[in-house]
Amino acid sequence: MRGRMPRAWLVIAAICLVTATARAQIVNVQGALAKPPAQDGVTGQVELKLNWREGNNPLFDIGGAGSIVVRRGRLLGLALARGEYGTSRGLTLTRKSFEHVRLRAELDCRWRWEAFAQHEYDQFRRLSLRALVGTGPALQLLDDPTVALLAGAAYLYEYEQLDTRRGTLDAGLRRNAHRASLYLTGHEDVGAGVAIVETIYAQPRLDQPGDFRLLGELAAQSKLSARLALKNSFLVAYNRTPPDGVKRHDTALEISLLATF
């Protein structure tokens, strides 16, 4: 907000319910930009999750995420990072990290241009490294006080390096690909402190259209008080050509209690 100190959101409590750990190769970052700030300023969000059990069912699971959205005139910037690690009885359950930066420039009242870069590591998707860069236009279909709808199309170049897991046909494989990244994201304030965000992604490979990835995510956030909110999100993802030993589909259901300041 112009002339005021940056607003920071701190998530101090999180409750997670997962139907299957989502490890799809598309990660939704548009939720953070579905309804960007209308005025110049900085918005930050930090989330921390901790699950620690001892006794008959020992478990240690810690994860965190943070994002910063900066608006300066016609420029909008996003920096986002996530990480998670989990273990039980000496067995690693989760080990992954994700970083994404994006710059969006307003060309006129409806058209935008975006450029982005991303790094990712995920042990259970067998990704030792995934790095990509991309750029392309976006069209603001709606931008009302309570409803926003944005469609985007980008070219992206990705590089992947798989792990050397024994018994897999593609151990240690390194590959690069040229893909299209198509998305549609919407944000609606439905009243009574409830907001809904929906995002759909498709990423076909340009030279092999049969190699494609899909993702859909629906999230609803309800304000419990001025500083507390309940967030429910559901994700479905599909990868047509995953690494050997990795499933094609993922689903995840997450319920989070958020405290904001």
N, C-alpha and C positions, 0 to 999 in steps of 0.2 A: 504494500500500500504506500502510495507516494507520501513522503514526508514523515513516515512513521517507521519504527523499528521493524525488522523482518519478523514475520510470524513463524514460530516453530511448533511443530506438532510432535509430541513425544508419546509413543505408545508404551505404557508401563505394564500392561497386562495383556496376555494373549492366550486364548483357549482354542486348541486346534483339534478338529475331528477330520481324519483323512480316510477316504474309502480305498485309495491306492495312491502311492506317492507319485505325483505328477513329474515326469521326466521328459516331457515332449521337447523337441528341438526348437520349437517356437516359444519364446517367453513374451508374455504380454506386458509391454511398457506403456501402452496407450491409455491405460486407466489413470495414470498420473497426469495425463494431458487432456483427458476427456472434457474437462471444464476448466481451462487455464485461467489464471488471474486476469482480470480486465485492466488493471492498473499496474504501473511499474512497481516492482518490489521483489522480494525473495520469500519463498515458502519452503519450509523444510519438514520432512517427516521421518521419524525414526521408529523402528519396530524391533522388539526383542521377545524371543520365545525361549522358554526354558522348561524342560520336563525331566525331572530327576527322581528316580525311584530306587529304593534299596530293599533287600529282603528276598522274597520268593520270585519276584519279577523285576530284577534290577534293570534300570534303563537310564542313560544319560543322553539327552538330546537338546542341543542349543542351536539357535538360529537367530539371525538378525537381518534387518534391511533398513536402508536409508536412502532418501531421495531429496534432491534440491531442485526447485523450479524457479528460474530467474526470468523476469520480464523487463526488457528495456526497449521501449518504443515498439517498433515492428519486429523485434527479435525476441524469441522465446527459447530458453535453454533448459535442458533436463540432464541431470547426472544421477544415476541410480546404481546401487550396489546391494547384493544379497549374498548371504553365506549360511551354510547349515552343516552341522556335524552331529552324528548320533552313533552310539555304541551300546551293546548289551551283551553281557557275559563274554567279553573279549572279541565280539563280532561287530564289525563296522556296519551300521545300518544306512547311514547317509553321510556323504562327503561331497559337497559341491559349492561352487562360487560363481557369481555372475556380476558383470559390470557393463553398463550401457551409458553412452552419452549421445545426446541428440540436440541439434539446433534447427529451429523452425523460423523462417522469415515470412512475414506477411507481404505478399506482392500487391494485393488490393483487398477489397472488403470480403472476398470469397476465396481467392487462391493463395496457397502457401507453398513454400519450397522447403524440403527437409534434407538434412544430411546427418548420418549417424555412424557410430562405430560401437563394436561390442566384443567382449571376451567372455568365455565360459569354460568351466571345468565341471565335470560330473562323473564320478567314479562308476555309478551304477548305470549310466547310459554309455559307458566305455569311452567317454570323451576325455582324453588327456588334454586336448586343446581344441577350442572352436573360436575362431576369430572372423569377424566380418566387418565390411564397410559398405555403405549404400547411400543412395540419394534419389530423390524423386519428388513429384508434386503431390499436393493434397488439396482437396476441395471442401470448403465449409458449406455443407448442405443446409444446415439450420444453425442459428445462433441466437435463440430467444433467451429471455431471462431464466426460464425454467427448463429449456430443452436445447441440447446441442448435438449435432450429428456431423461427423467428419469422415470423408473417404480419402484413402491414400493409395498411391501406386509408386513403387520404387524399384530400381535395379540394385541388387546386392551381390557382392563377391564374397564368398566364404571359403575358409580353409579349415580343414578338420584333420586331427591326428588322433587315431584310436589307440587304446592301450594294447599291451602285449599279452592279454589273457590267454592262458593255455587252453587248447581245445577249440579255439575259434578259427574260422576260415580267413578272417581279415585282420589277424593280430598285427599291430604296428602299422596298419595302413594309413597313408597320408593322401589326402585328396582335396581338390578344390572344385568349386562349382559356381556357375553364374545362374542366379535365380531372380524371379520377379517376386516382390513382396507386396501383396494386396491386402488392404484392411478396411474395415468399416467399424467405427466406434461411436457410441452414443451415450449421452448423460441426460438424465431426467430427474428433476426435483418433483416428486409426486405429492408433496405436502406432508404436514405433520412431522417435519424433520426427517423424512425418508428420501433417499436418493438412490437411483438405480443406474448402473454402468454396464453396458454390454459391448463386447468386442469380438469380432470375427476376423481371423487371419487365414490367408492361403499363400503358400510359397512353392510354386512349381519351379522345377529346374528348366531353364530355357532350352537347352539342347536335348533334354530327355523329359518331356512332359509327364511321363508315367512316374517319375520320381517327384513326389509332391508331399507337402505337409499342411495339415489343417489344425486350427485351434479355435475354440469358442469359449468365452468366459463371461459369466453373468455374476454380478455382485450387487448386493443391496446393503446400504448402510442406514441404520436407524439411530437417531439421537435419543439417548436415554435421559440426558441432562445437558446443561451447557457445555460440560467438559467430558462427558462419557458417551460413547456410541457403540452399537453392536453391528458388526460387519459379517455378512454371510456371502460366501462366494463358491461357485461351482464351475469347474473347468473340465472340458473334454478335448483331447488332442489325438491326432493320428499322424503317423509317419509311414509312408508307403514303403520305404526302403531303409529300415533301421539297420544298425550294425548287427552282426551275427550274435544271437543270444539275447537280443533286446526285443521286447514286444512292440507291436505296431501301435497300440493304443494305450492311453492313460486317462484316468479320471481322478479328480480330487475334489473333496468337499471340505471347506475350512470355515470355522466359526471363530471370530476374534472379538474380544472386548477391548476397545480402544479408549484411552484417556488422552485428551488433547489440551494443550496449553498455548 
